[in-house]
């Protein structure tokens, strides 16, 4: 790396960092916060402090390199707005219509172009495919093991001699885990090279093809080996899709509403889960082919995903990464309300990516993966995404999503009652995901997690203890279902939408694909572990022990989130570089010595005069400061 380009890069080599360091790069501000060790927790705009003449000259150089000379006046106006967002009213170059559009970003933030909402709808369909794929096996678990001579539960008349139910429970677990095994070890890791060569849309198309044909194949399988293979193929599509769709949505959405739109991944995954339960009920009474229809019906949402993806604009950040600035500008023009906003975002993204490249440089797939754990700024994002993804499996939601029918049958429900109770779970899971559209950008990702995890712990504990109620008592099944539904109601607006939204936004552009692959592989690997072990855990621990075990894991996850997950709400993807440049030790110390005591003073001892000193000091941040500027008008 050229030492004239940056004096920040040497921080990763053991030198003692200073709070600020001179950055001689032409046209940059005079002081730059270290992206490896931001000890002041300062969030800085990469264009802040650049003299107007220098800024205009830099824009002209950029326009010539990008073959966008005809757009120089527009790019210069966009750069002025990006340099100091709260002061756009004083920029003489802007006309009244352009100023009005910038005001509307705050006053009417949901007023967005059709292309943006169409993109989000397609991403939502991709999420629905994911959810439906997960629940097809839920109802099918009641039938296919018997058809393939591997029953894992003794019939009501008693155990059949010669049948090893313990061994069969492992087979059922492995078959159900097939998609998650393939996702964790193959599908997720294909995402980076697929994104590199084919873009976000091409990767989604690749994944959708696997999701379409593999579920049809599973409906025609003739033994559990064939079913396992089709489930592995499904996992390739699920892993690639889960790794790219949230990134694609995050990169296309403005910062002020990014959380609300990107969290549609989980909301519509919940909708897909609900549709899967509906399909399970719809074909419940059609005879021996019921489980085949339950598995195969998941092809339905994959069809519009395959067809619709190429009607969406490609990610402008992917175009910028490839040096295709003209295409990025065209894409942004479709995704923003005015050309000025498109020009502003184009140049701002370009400036921040230049900062990133000074730290990270160029790398290949293997080195990018290694750098997830070696570059301090990236390592902190890796830890945070690992935590929220692991927590999604620790909370216990998937013991219900994968095995709710089995759990309710263990509560002595009939097959139909089990499917109806599972349908209720799916409905609650979907309905209670809606509040997060507003709360995720209002209260923040971290706040939602810290509130909902204690609630999930006690509801899961209560559901487990309800198994102690005598089975002949009508309250037995009713209370188990009630507390499971209550558990889902707390999960859906918190740990439901946050992990994929969070992981899609925390990595720098250079490591976004491989970082998201790591995060999703973490989630789905542990989903595979859960899927394999839960049938055996249920037999060994009884439902009481199994549910209590997961209740304890909720409390463990709460502590991990408290210390290792920074807040990201209403920051642009580029500004998050500075959030994750704050050392983990600094973040942990702040939470333990300032945030926690404040919480006890304010909410336990009801001291309304308690004040919390903020961790981050924002300098020229777009979303929050522009909001303040507009509301003061």
Secondary structure, DSSP 8 states (H G I E B T S, - for coil): --TTT-SSGGGGGT----SEEE--STTS-SEEE-SS--TT-EEE-TTTT--HHHHHHHHHHHHHHTT-GGGHHHHHHHHHHHHTGGGGGG-TT--HHHHHHHHHHHHTTT---HHHHHHHHHHHHHHHHHHHHHHHHHHHTTTHHHHTT---S-BTTB--TT--HHHHHHHHHHHHHHHHHHIIIIIHHHHHHHHHHHHHHHHHHHHHHHHHHHHHHHHT--SHHHHHHHHHHHHHHHHHHHHHHHHHHHHHS-HHHHHHHHTHHHHHHHHHHHHHHHHHHHTTTS-TTHHHHHHHTTHHHHHHHHHHGGGS---HHHHHHTT-HHHHHHHHHHHSSSHHHHHHHHHHHHHHHHHHHHHH----HHHHHHHTTTSHHHHHHHHHHHHHHHHHHHTTHHHHHHHHHHHHHHTT--HHHHHHHHHHHHHHHHHTTTTHHHHHHHT-HHHHHHHHHHHHHHHHHHHHHGGGS-TTSHHHHHHHHHHHHHHHHHHIIIIIHHHHHHHHHHS-GGGHHHHHHHHHHHHHHHHHHHHHHHHHHHHHHHHHHHHHHHHHHHHHHHHHHHHH----TT--TTTHHHHTTS-HHHHHHHIIIIIHHHHIIIIIS--TT-----S-EEES-HHHHHHHHHHH-
